Amino acid sequence: MKFKGILAAVTAAALCISLAACGASSSSSEATATAESAPASTVAEATASPETAAEGLRVAGLKGPTTMGLVNLMESEEGANYTFSMYGAADEIVPLLVKGELDAAAVPANLAATLYQKTQGQVEVACVNTLGVLYIVENGDTVQSVADLKGQTIVTTGKGTTPEYVLRYVLSQNGLDPDADVNIVYCSEATEALSQVQAGQATIAMLPQPFVTSALSQVEGLRVALDMNEEWQKVAGSQLVTGVLVVRKDAVEADPEAFEELLNGYAASVEAANTDLEGTAALCESYGIVAKAALAQKALPECNIVFERGEQMKTDLVNYFQVLYDADPSSVGGAMPADDFYYGV
């Protein structure tokens, strides 16, 4: 299998990054980038894509849950048909995708919508690869439902991005006023939020996976109180989406069959990630996605790695984007994506 720019984009130190760091910084890790969503930053106008390289479709991933679902394809014989590259942050991928130096990429869901708007529809979404990775954790046993959060302080990250929108939506749909009934304290990093729990300054936090798995081993008595994916589904009627695979339309049009083969291989890779935890965890360590296989194996079942395409993909994304749009239109590029955004629907 060929790798393009991996070491240039992810340093040796980053390849040894811990699970805690994997969920800590939105600027340097996908665990938080996907959970908190990529910022709707300015994206350059799309340029004509050169023909797909002779080595096959060029696919990029991010360190974190989305690439954890891709590693079995990367390692397979079929993986030799593609050029994979891995990056530490979504903003490293954006210009390469826009300029046509990448054909497809696993990115935060709201970034996919932004790319669609900024490239005048030249980027579309092919599948959902990761559902919700946010969890409410508590050092105690008082929170059994969303209603139990009334009067509580919740430390979290992601002010002005997806975690804030998700938390406020779930609270309001359960009859709580996010501004009056709870005290939400925003931290710059997940490690900062966790440190407040460790110091006894707070007992409740909302954190992303795979950081949660690491945190549970660091704080005695810490437990998962609420799965925000489940809570979202109860009130929204659809899945909470974190990550997707996007593709340039010209890459699909150049060889539709080759792209379908990629999706079929991706689907098989996701199935393996959810059934062969030990093998997938070992690959996550060897590719530098997670520092230790043991931690990856514990985190995998909680990372909600999926492969959704077609109408299910569209339903979940439309509902998710609508909540983000209602909270802040710029979070999805200023407008809801049109139907042509959804590949194969």
N, C-alpha and C positions, 0 to 999 in steps of 0.2 A: 504494500500500500504506500502511496506517495503522500507526503505531507508538505504543504507549502506555507512557509512563514511561521511555523509553530514556534520555533525557538526565538524568532525575531519578535513575536508578539507576546510570548509568555516566557519570562526569564526562568532560569533554573531555580531561583528562589521561589518563584510563583508556583512552579511545578511541585514544590514541597509544601505548599501552603496548607495550613490546618483546616479542619472542618469549621472551626470557629471563625477563622478569617474568611472562609468561603461564604459565610453568611453575614459578614461584618460590614463591608464597604460597598456602597452602590456604585462607586467609581471604579472599583477594581475586581468585583466578583459578580458572577451571574446569579448566585443564590439570592442576593439581595436585589440585584438589578431586575430579575424576573419578578420577585415578590413585590418589589416596590414600584415596578414598571420603569421603563426607560424614560428620561425626560423628553418632552416634545421639542427637542432642539431643532435649529434650522438645518435642513437637509438640502444639499446642492441639487440642482436640476439634474434629471437623469440624462446620461449620455448614451449614445448607441453602444450596445454591447458587442464586443468582438465575438467571433465564432467560439463556441465552447472549445476549450483546449482539447488537444488530441488525447490527453490522458483521461478524458471523461468529465462528467459534471463536477463542478467545483463547489464543495459544500463546506460551510463554516459552522462551528459550534462554539458555545460558551462554557466556561468551567462552571458546572452545576448540574441541576436535575435534567435539563433538556439534553445535554450530551451524555448523561448517564444512560439514557434510552437509546443512544446512537452507537455506543461502543461495540456492541456485538456485531453490528454491520461493519464498523471500521476494522474489526479483527478478522472478519470472514474472507473467504476467497473472493466473493462477490465485491467486497470492499476495494479490491485492487482495481476495479473499474472506475473508481472515483478518486478525486483529489480532496482530501479532508484537511482542514486547518482549524486550529482552536485558538480562541482569544480570551483575554481576561475581562473585557468590557464590551457592551453593545456598541459604543461609539467608535470602536475600532473597526467594526464590521460594516457600519452604515456607508462610509464613502466607497468601500470596495464593491459593495452590492450596487450602489447607485451608478458607479462608473463601469459596471459590467465586468469587473475583475473577479467577481463571485457569481455563481448561478443560483445558489440557494443558501439559506442560513436559518439556524434555529435562534429565534430572538424573542424578547418579551412581546406579549400579544398586542399591547397598545402601540408599540413601536411599529408593528406590521401595518396598523391602520394609518399611522403617520407617514410611513414610507409610501403607502398607496396614494395618499393625497399629494405628497411632495414630488412624486415622480409621474404625476398625471396618469395613474393607473398602470404603470409599467411593472409594478410589483404586486403579486397576489398571494393569498394564503392557501397553502396546500393541505395542511392538517394541523390539528391541535396535538401537541406532544406532552404538555404538562398541565395538570389542573391545579387547584389551590395548594399552596405550600405554607399558608399562614395558620398558626395555631396560638390559642390563648393558653399560656402556662401559668400555674399558680404554685406558690410555695405555701401550701395549706390545703384546705378541703371545703371552702365555702362556695365556690363557683361550680354549680352543676348545670346551669342554664344561662342563657343570655340575660334573663331577668335578674339573675344574681349579681350582675355587674353594676346594678344601680347603687350609687353612692361610693363606688370603688375608684381607685386610681389605677390606670393602665399605662404602663410605659411601653413605648414602641418606637419604631423608626418610620420614615416615609411620609413626613408631612408634605402635603401637596401632591402626593403620588398615590399609586394604587392602594397601599395599606390604609391610608387615611380614608379613601373613598369606600373601601370595603367595610372597614370598621364602622364608619358613620352610617352606612346604608343598613348593615345588619342591626345596629342598635336602634335606628329609627323605625325599621320595619317590625321591631319587637316592642314598640311603644316607648322607647327611651329617647330622651333628648340628649344628643351627644354633647351639647354645650352646657347643659344644666344638671343632668342626672349622673354623669360620670366625669372624672377628671382625667383627660388624656394628656400625657406628658410625652413629647417627642424627643427622641435622642438622635444623634447623628449616625450612630452605628449600633448594630445588634449587641455588640460586646458592651457598649455603654449601658444599654437597657438591662442587660443581664447583671452587670456589676451593681446596679441599684437594687436588684433582687437579692444578690449575694450579700450586700451590705445591710439588708433589712430596711432600706429606704422605700421599698415597694415590695408587694407580694404577688402582683399580677403583671404579666407582660405578654405582648403579642409579638411572636418571633417567626421567622421563616425556617423551613427545612432547607438543607440538612443541618442548620445551626441548632435547631431544637434538640436533635439527637445528641449532639455534643453537650449541650447545656444540661440535659437531664443527668448526665454523668458527672457534672461539675457541682451541682447544688443538691445537697441532701434534702429530700422532701419535695423537690420540684416535680410536678406532674402535668400532663396535658389535660386541661380542663375542658376546652372546646376546640373542635376541628372547624375552622372557619369555612372550609369547603362545604361541609355538611350544613352549617348554619346558613350559608349563602343559598344553597339549594332549597332549603325550607322556605325562604322568603322570596327568592327570585324565580324559582321553578326551573332553573337551569344550572349547569355546572359553573363554578368559578374557574376562569381560565387564567393560567399564568404564562405559558410559552406556546409558540407555534413554529411551524416551518414555513418560511416564505420562499418564493421563487420568482425570478424574472420571467415575464411572459415570453420574451424572445428566446430564452433558453428552452422553454417548454415547446414552443412552436418549431424550434430547430430540430427536435427529435422527441415527439410525444411519447413514443414507446420507451425510450431510454429513461424518461422521467417517471413513467409508470413503474418501470423496473426498480428505480430508486425507492419509490414509495412502498412497493411490495417488500423490498429488503428492509426498509425502515420499520414496517409493521412487524416483521419477524423479529427484528432486533428488540423492539419494545416488548414483545411477548417473552423473549428470553430474559429481558431485564426484570420482568415480574415473576418469572418462574425459576430461573437459575440465579438465585441471589448470590451464591458464593462465587460462581464464575464471573458474573457481571461485576461484582465488587472487586475482584482481583484485577479485572481490566480497568476499572475506574482508578485504581491505584497505579497501575502500570502506565496509564496515559496521563497521570498527573492531575486528574479531575478531583480526586479526593486523596488526602494524605495517606490514609491507612484503609486497607481493605475491610478490616473489622468494623470500622465506623461506617463505611459505605454500605456494608451488608445490613447493619442495623437501620440505616437511614432509608434505604431503597423502598421498603414497603410504605413509608410515610411520605414519599416524594410525589405520589399521584402521577406517575409516568403513564401516559396513555397514547393511543393512536386513534384519533377521531378525524374522519373526513366526511364529505358530503353534507347532507341535511343536518345531521347531528352537530357537526362542526359549525355550520352556519347559525343554527339556533342558539348554541351556547355563546358564540362570539357576538351575535347581534344583541342579545340580552345584556351581556357583559359590557359591550361598548356603549349601550344606551345609558347605563348607570354612570359610566365615566363621563360621557358627553353631558349628561344632566348636571354633573358636579363641576366639570371644567372642560369645555369643548376642545381646548388646545391639547388635552391629554390624548385625543384620538385624531389629531391633525386638523381640527377645526370643523369637521363634518363627519357624519356617519358614512362609512364606506358603502359604495353602490354594489349592486348584485355581482358585477363582474370581478369584484375583489375575491370572491369565493371560488376557488378552482374546482372544477368538476361538478358544480351545483347548477 
